[in-house]
């Protein structure tokens, strides 16, 4: 079984994701093979919050060139986690915006 830290890779810090923090929505990069139930349990265990719903998106890696060589960036998965109204906030994001 995977560790919760293998499922949640890193938070995604952008202008759009920081505006969503006010609505108790947080954005994370997650493992490509993780499902919504695993992501929900991992967030609840790591941060001690109550998750209402999880939305996931798969992204294809962009094709990049360097001279004649053509390669791809790795594909990845993003999860937008919405917390319940009575849940506390995630303190990690508090000083970011």
Secondary structure per residue as TSV (DSSP state, phi and psi in degrees):
chain	resnum	aa	ss	phi	psi
A	1	X	-	360.0	143.1
A	2	X	-	-78.1	150.1
A	3	X	-	-75.6	155.8
A	4	X	H	-64.1	-26.4
A	5	X	H	-79.0	-15.3
A	6	X	H	-80.2	-27.2
A	7	X	H	-78.2	-49.1
A	8	X	E	-93.0	111.9
A	9	X	E	-85.6	-52.1
A	10	X	E	-164.1	156.4
A	11	X	E	-78.5	152.6
A	12	X	-	-105.6	117.0
A	13	X	-	-107.4	103.1
A	14	X	-	-136.2	171.2
A	15	X	H	-61.0	-44.0
A	16	X	H	-65.9	-40.7
A	17	X	H	-71.5	-29.1
A	18	X	H	-73.5	-31.2
A	19	X	H	-69.2	-30.3
A	20	X	H	-74.0	-17.0
A	21	X	G	-61.9	-31.9
A	22	X	G	-63.0	-28.6
A	23	X	G	-94.5	14.0
A	24	X	T	60.3	41.1
A	25	X	E	-116.1	129.0
A	26	X	E	-124.9	146.3
A	27	X	E	-116.6	132.0
A	28	X	E	-134.8	149.9
A	29	X	E	-88.1	131.8
A	30	X	E	-125.7	169.7
A	31	X	-	-63.3	142.3
A	32	X	T	-63.4	-29.9
A	33	X	T	-96.1	6.2
A	34	X	-	-80.4	139.6
A	35	X	-	-100.3	176.4
A	36	X	H	-64.2	-36.3
A	37	X	H	-66.1	-43.4
A	38	X	H	-64.4	-40.3
A	39	X	H	-64.5	-43.7
A	40	X	H	-60.1	-47.8
A	41	X	H	-63.9	-38.0
A	42	X	H	-66.5	-43.8
A	43	X	H	-64.4	-43.2
A	44	X	H	-63.4	-37.3
A	45	X	H	-74.7	-41.9
A	46	X	H	-70.2	-48.4
A	47	X	H	-101.7	-9.5
A	48	X	-	66.9	42.7
A	49	X	-	-120.9	171.9
A	50	X	-	-106.9	120.3
A	51	X	E	-92.9	131.1
A	52	X	E	-86.3	-53.4
A	53	X	E	-152.1	162.1
A	54	X	E	-130.8	127.9
A	55	X	E	-112.9	134.7
A	56	X	E	-121.9	151.0
A	57	X	E	-138.9	135.8
A	58	X	E	-99.3	133.7
A	59	X	E	-116.9	132.8
A	60	X	-	-80.9	142.5
A	61	X	-	-67.8	141.0
A	62	X	-	-74.3	147.6
A	63	X	E	-82.0	129.4
A	64	X	E	-125.9	146.5
A	65	X	E	-120.9	146.6
A	66	X	E	-136.3	96.0
A	67	X	T	71.7	-125.8
A	68	X	T	-86.5	-15.0
A	69	X	E	-81.5	134.8
A	70	X	E	-117.5	130.6
A	71	X	E	-139.7	-178.5
A	72	X	E	-130.3	144.2
A	73	X	-	-74.6	156.9
A	74	X	-	-70.0	148.2
A	75	X	-	-74.1	154.1
A	76	X	E	-150.7	170.2
A	77	X	E	-126.6	137.4
A	78	X	E	-116.5	141.4
A	79	X	E	-124.9	130.8
A	80	X	E	-105.0	115.2
A	81	X	E	-104.5	124.5
A	82	X	E	-104.8	127.5
A	83	X	E	-89.6	158.3
A	84	X	-	-71.2	158.4
A	85	X	T	-61.9	-37.9
A	86	X	T	-86.4	3.3
A	87	X	S	-82.2	152.2
A	88	X	-	-76.4	165.1
A	89	X	-	-85.2	167.0
A	90	X	-	-89.4	116.5
A	91	X	G	-67.2	-20.7
A	92	X	G	-58.6	-34.1
A	93	X	G	-90.6	-4.7
A	94	X	T	-62.4	-45.6
A	95	X	T	-89.1	6.8
A	96	X	T	-79.6	-33.4
A	97	X	-	-108.5	360.0
